[in-house]
Amino acid sequence: MSIGIIISFILGAIVGFGVAWVIKKPQVVTSAEQDRNQKIIAYIRQNKEASNDDIQELLGIADSTATKYLQQLEDQGAIEQIGMRGRGVMYRLK
């Protein structure tokens, strides 16, 4: 009985560490992503703020893609969202 408990504990630990690694694996930022982020930040620096539409036009991308990029920069602490949702949302540098 005790060998079964030990094996269960070991397997549980292995699975737990595996799940934690997948969830917390570091994000690798490519040079293309760095260039894109720099363009967005430069635009906001020059214009004091930017909307999702501004970023769509700047990069020639879809609405959902602009939203994703802006959310990533917000998660990184580079920008902050002003407004809750919809067309009134703007982004500023932190």
LOLOVO-776441 format. One line per 5 residues: number of its first residue (from 1); their letters; for each residue x, y, z of N, C-alpha, C. Coordinates in nm, 3 decimals. Example, Ala and Ser with C-alpha at 12.3 -4.5 7.8 and 13.67 -1.06 7.14 Angstrom:
2
1> AS> 1.319 -0.569 0.780 1.230 -0.450 0.780 1.320 -0.330 0.780 ~ 1.285 -0.225 0.708 1.367 -0.106 0.714 1.290 0.003 0.787
//
This chain:
94
1> MSIGI> 0.081 -0.119 0.000 0.000 0.000 0.000 0.086 0.126 0.000 ~ 0.193 0.128 0.078 0.277 0.247 0.085 0.351 0.273 -0.046 ~ 0.386 0.169 -0.121 0.453 0.187 -0.250 0.359 0.256 -0.348 ~ 0.230 0.223 -0.341 0.131 0.287 -0.428 0.118 0.434 -0.398 ~ 0.122 0.470 -0.271 0.113 0.610 -0.230 0.235 0.686 -0.279
6> IISFI> 0.352 0.626 -0.266 0.476 0.690 -0.310 0.474 0.711 -0.461 ~ 0.433 0.611 -0.535 0.426 0.623 -0.682 0.325 0.730 -0.721 ~ 0.210 0.732 -0.655 0.109 0.834 -0.683 0.162 0.974 -0.657 ~ 0.235 0.989 -0.546 0.293 1.118 -0.512 0.393 1.163 -0.618 ~ 0.479 1.073 -0.660 0.581 1.105 -0.761 0.515 1.142 -0.893
11> LGAIV> 0.418 1.063 -0.937 0.348 1.094 -1.062 0.274 1.226 -1.053 ~ 0.212 1.253 -0.939 0.142 1.380 -0.920 0.237 1.498 -0.927 ~ 0.355 1.483 -0.868 0.455 1.590 -0.871 0.503 1.614 -1.014 ~ 0.528 1.507 -1.087 0.574 1.521 -1.226 0.469 1.592 -1.310 ~ 0.344 1.551 -1.299 0.236 1.614 -1.375 0.221 1.760 -1.333
16> GFGVA> 0.226 1.786 -1.202 0.213 1.923 -1.152 0.321 2.015 -1.205 ~ 0.446 1.969 -1.203 0.555 2.050 -1.255 0.542 2.070 -1.406 ~ 0.496 1.968 -1.475 0.475 1.980 -1.620 0.371 2.083 -1.654 ~ 0.260 2.082 -1.583 0.154 2.181 -1.605 0.204 2.320 -1.572 ~ 0.275 2.336 -1.461 0.328 2.466 -1.423 0.426 2.518 -1.527
21> WVIKK> 0.508 2.432 -1.584 0.604 2.474 -1.686 0.531 2.522 -1.811 ~ 0.429 2.452 -1.853 0.353 2.491 -1.972 0.286 2.625 -1.950 ~ 0.229 2.645 -1.833 0.158 2.769 -1.803 0.255 2.886 -1.791 ~ 0.371 2.866 -1.730 0.463 2.975 -1.701 0.585 2.979 -1.791 ~ 0.583 2.910 -1.903 0.701 2.911 -1.987 0.726 3.054 -2.038
26> PQVVT> 0.851 3.095 -2.043 0.883 3.232 -2.082 0.845 3.259 -2.227 ~ 0.802 3.382 -2.251 0.767 3.421 -2.387 0.892 3.473 -2.457 ~ 0.916 3.423 -2.575 1.029 3.467 -2.654 0.977 3.571 -2.753 ~ 1.038 3.688 -2.751 0.996 3.796 -2.839 1.088 3.797 -2.960 ~ 1.031 3.781 -3.078 1.111 3.781 -3.201 1.145 3.924 -3.242
31> SAEQD> 1.238 3.938 -3.335 1.274 4.072 -3.382 1.157 4.138 -3.453 ~ 1.074 4.060 -3.522 0.955 4.116 -3.588 0.858 4.172 -3.484 ~ 0.842 4.100 -3.373 0.754 4.149 -3.265 0.813 4.273 -3.200 ~ 0.944 4.276 -3.183 1.008 4.395 -3.126 0.988 4.515 -3.217 ~ 1.006 4.496 -3.348 0.986 4.605 -3.444 0.843 4.655 -3.439
36> RNQKI> 0.748 4.563 -3.435 0.607 4.599 -3.429 0.578 4.678 -3.302 ~ 0.626 4.628 -3.190 0.602 4.696 -3.062 0.664 4.835 -3.062 ~ 0.783 4.848 -3.120 0.848 4.979 -3.127 0.768 5.076 -3.213 ~ 0.710 5.027 -3.324 0.626 5.113 -3.408 0.504 5.162 -3.331 ~ 0.441 5.071 -3.258 0.322 5.109 -3.181 0.359 5.210 -3.074
41> IAYIR> 0.466 5.184 -3.000 0.507 5.275 -2.893 0.549 5.411 -2.950 ~ 0.621 5.412 -3.062 0.660 5.538 -3.126 0.537 5.617 -3.169 ~ 0.438 5.548 -3.223 0.314 5.615 -3.265 0.245 5.679 -3.144 ~ 0.235 5.604 -3.035 0.169 5.658 -2.916 0.251 5.773 -2.858 ~ 0.382 5.761 -2.858 0.468 5.868 -2.806 0.447 5.996 -2.887
46> QNKEA> 0.440 5.984 -3.019 0.424 6.100 -3.106 0.284 6.162 -3.095 ~ 0.182 6.077 -3.081 0.044 6.125 -3.083 -0.020 6.132 -2.945 ~ 0.054 6.099 -2.841 0.009 6.099 -2.702 -0.087 5.985 -2.667 ~ -0.160 5.932 -2.764 -0.250 5.819 -2.743 -0.282 5.757 -2.878 ~ -0.340 5.638 -2.874 -0.377 5.568 -2.997 -0.501 5.483 -2.972
51> SNDDI> -0.580 5.469 -3.076 -0.695 5.380 -3.071 -0.660 5.250 -3.143 ~ -0.747 5.154 -3.130 -0.730 5.029 -3.202 -0.727 5.056 -3.352 ~ -0.816 5.144 -3.399 -0.820 5.179 -3.542 -0.689 5.241 -3.589 ~ -0.628 5.325 -3.505 -0.499 5.386 -3.540 -0.393 5.278 -3.563 ~ -0.390 5.178 -3.478 -0.290 5.072 -3.488 -0.319 4.982 -3.608
56> QELLG> -0.447 4.959 -3.636 -0.484 4.882 -3.756 -0.428 4.950 -3.881 ~ -0.449 5.080 -3.888 -0.404 5.157 -4.005 -0.251 5.163 -4.010 ~ -0.188 5.186 -3.897 -0.042 5.195 -3.889 0.026 5.069 -3.941 ~ -0.025 4.953 -3.899 0.040 4.826 -3.931 -0.027 4.750 -4.045 ~ -0.144 4.796 -4.091 -0.216 4.727 -4.198 -0.265 4.590 -4.153
61> IADST> -0.327 4.585 -4.036 -0.371 4.459 -3.977 -0.520 4.463 -3.945 ~ -0.575 4.348 -3.911 -0.716 4.336 -3.876 -0.742 4.388 -3.734 ~ -0.868 4.417 -3.706 -0.910 4.466 -3.575 -0.867 4.372 -3.463 ~ -0.894 4.244 -3.480 -0.861 4.147 -3.374 -0.711 4.137 -3.350 ~ -0.633 4.154 -3.455 -0.487 4.148 -3.442 -0.436 4.271 -3.367
66> ATKYL> -0.491 4.388 -3.400 -0.453 4.511 -3.329 -0.488 4.499 -3.181 ~ -0.605 4.444 -3.153 -0.648 4.425 -3.014 -0.549 4.335 -2.941 ~ -0.507 4.227 -3.005 -0.412 4.133 -2.945 -0.278 4.202 -2.916 ~ -0.227 4.277 -3.013 -0.099 4.345 -2.995 -0.105 4.447 -2.882 ~ -0.213 4.524 -2.878 -0.228 4.625 -2.773 -0.242 4.558 -2.636
71> QQLED> -0.312 4.448 -2.630 -0.326 4.375 -2.504 -0.192 4.322 -2.456 ~ -0.110 4.273 -2.549 0.023 4.223 -2.511 0.109 4.335 -2.453 ~ 0.105 4.453 -2.516 0.182 4.566 -2.464 0.129 4.612 -2.329 ~ -0.002 4.605 -2.312 -0.061 4.640 -2.183 -0.018 4.539 -2.076 ~ -0.019 4.411 -2.109 0.023 4.307 -2.015 0.170 4.322 -1.976
76> QGAIE> 0.252 4.372 -2.069 0.394 4.394 -2.043 0.419 4.520 -1.961 ~ 0.315 4.602 -1.944 0.329 4.725 -1.867 0.380 4.843 -1.947 ~ 0.384 4.833 -2.079 0.434 4.941 -2.163 0.329 5.049 -2.186 ~ 0.203 5.009 -2.196 0.094 5.103 -2.222 -0.020 5.076 -2.125 ~ -0.113 5.172 -2.119 -0.232 5.153 -2.038 -0.355 5.188 -2.118
81> QIGMR> -0.462 5.119 -2.091 -0.589 5.140 -2.159 -0.666 5.249 -2.087 ~ -0.718 5.345 -2.163 -0.802 5.450 -2.110 -0.943 5.425 -2.164 ~ -1.039 5.407 -2.077 -1.174 5.371 -2.118 -1.196 5.222 -2.101 ~ -1.322 5.184 -2.095 -1.354 5.044 -2.065 -1.360 4.956 -2.189 ~ -1.436 4.998 -2.289 -1.448 4.916 -2.410 -1.514 4.997 -2.520
86> GRGVM> -1.506 4.942 -2.639 -1.570 5.006 -2.753 -1.483 5.111 -2.820 ~ -1.545 5.192 -2.901 -1.472 5.292 -2.981 -1.405 5.400 -2.897 ~ -1.448 5.418 -2.774 -1.388 5.521 -2.688 -1.257 5.480 -2.624 ~ -1.216 5.357 -2.639 -1.093 5.309 -2.575 -0.972 5.368 -2.646 ~ -0.882 5.422 -2.566 -0.755 5.474 -2.617 -0.643 5.411 -2.534
91> YRLK> -0.523 5.417 -2.587 -0.406 5.363 -2.518 -0.301 5.472 -2.507 ~ -0.238 5.480 -2.390 -0.132 5.577 -2.362 -0.012 5.504 -2.305 ~ 0.103 5.569 -2.316 0.223 5.513 -2.254 0.209 5.523 -2.103 ~ 0.263 5.426 -2.033 0.261 5.430 -1.886 0.372 5.518 -1.837
//
